[in-house]
């Protein structure tokens, strides 16, 4: 009987603890929503988004954070901090609750109160005229896989202090039937699921109304043919996701259209800056350059890891093998194709093909020039890819040190939005879908040779969504609408 009572008491205590945490999560979610939509302050937890996240997801993120950051972060502390942030007069910003909570726990004896602590940490975030944001109009030129995901993200991030405003989508033809079909493709996605919002077709005005935002659907055979100002669009950033125009001359045609000031290509570009946000955006000349490339999904996946290894251990030489999900460029069934092997059925074959990622990464990290080779294998999965980095490094290392180098890069410094450190031993490709980071480092798969200078790293990436997040980050930078960030 005594044992039964002990078991029952343990059961009740654990359940009570969880319910208490749920109540704190409800309170935290309320604070997150208020700050986001009333003050344009976004709260994240070790870079993980918290807006529109459920109670159970909030609790799961807190638990996961402890296994990666080793920081004493609990839901009660983050809830308390979020409430206190509401009382502060801050500029539009993105604040990491995980970092703030960890610092508060470790440093609270140095401050008279939580308010004193936050005022000290966020001293440079005070609201003033120098931090005001003027939203940038955005036009999506093309509406394929990346275009639709970009639309979802741009709409999702709307609210007070909005940074990028999706004003129009350009396609080669526009009819009532096409608008209805494009709306359906935006609502439903076989890989990424249902759009968590509302999409209405306005056939009379040739528009989609997405979460209350009017987005014009514009027909154009040529980029220079559109007068965007006639739609109330000015000084716009065009995000070209068609893959048709890839060099400076071709993309420059967008700048001939009225109402356009900048162009961003969602593919590797020629004769224009190729950028992996988090690494080389600081090299851009935003005053004189108007056309930019967000490089490729694979380049965005491997560059953060290569950059980190190059700056710590030094890369002597290496080979990159990408195991890539099939794309629309391949045939569903065997048919003619201009490239070798890609004409064979993508759904039932592994297809060896080329990738320009090895050369492309040298445009982002010049010190790696002539050090890398690369190849690709397209596999029968619609999304979720893997890059295998086999590197010879200059300094000796071991698995523990190597993993710690990447773990720190994922938590500190300029690549916290790009690198996700994973320690789940059961990780597979489907687990990567929807990940906001372009590089998901699989720590359990790391290999170091007996000579301690040859290493093999496994980097997962959502080649659609993870890449799209990088495109949006770069778009904000180009448009000069990035908020203040505390990571």
Secondary structure, 3 states (H helix, E strand, C coil): CHHHHHHHHHHHHHHHHHHHHHHHHHHHHHHHHHHHHHHCEEEEECCEECCCCCHHHHHHHHHHHHHHHCCCCCHHHHHHHHHHHHCCCECCEEEEHHHHHHHHHHHHHHCCCHHHHHHHHCHHHECCHHHCCCCEEEEEECCCHHHHHHHHHHHHCCCCCCCEEEEEEEECCCCHHHHHHHHHHHHCCCCCCCCCCCEEEECCCCEEEECCEEEEEEECCCHHHCEHHHHCCCCEEEEECCCCCCEHHHHHHHHHCECEEEEEECCCCECCEECCCCCCHHHCCCCCCCEEECCCHHHHHHHHHHHHHHHHCCEEEEEEEEEEECCCCCCCCCCCCCCCCCCCCCCCCCEEECCCHHHHHHHHCHHHCCCEEEEEEEECCCCCEEEEEEEEECCCCCHHHHHHHHHHHHHCCCCCCCEEEECCCCCCHHHHCCCCCCEEEEHHHCEECCCCCEEEEEEEECCCHHHHHHHHHHHHHHHCCCCEEEC
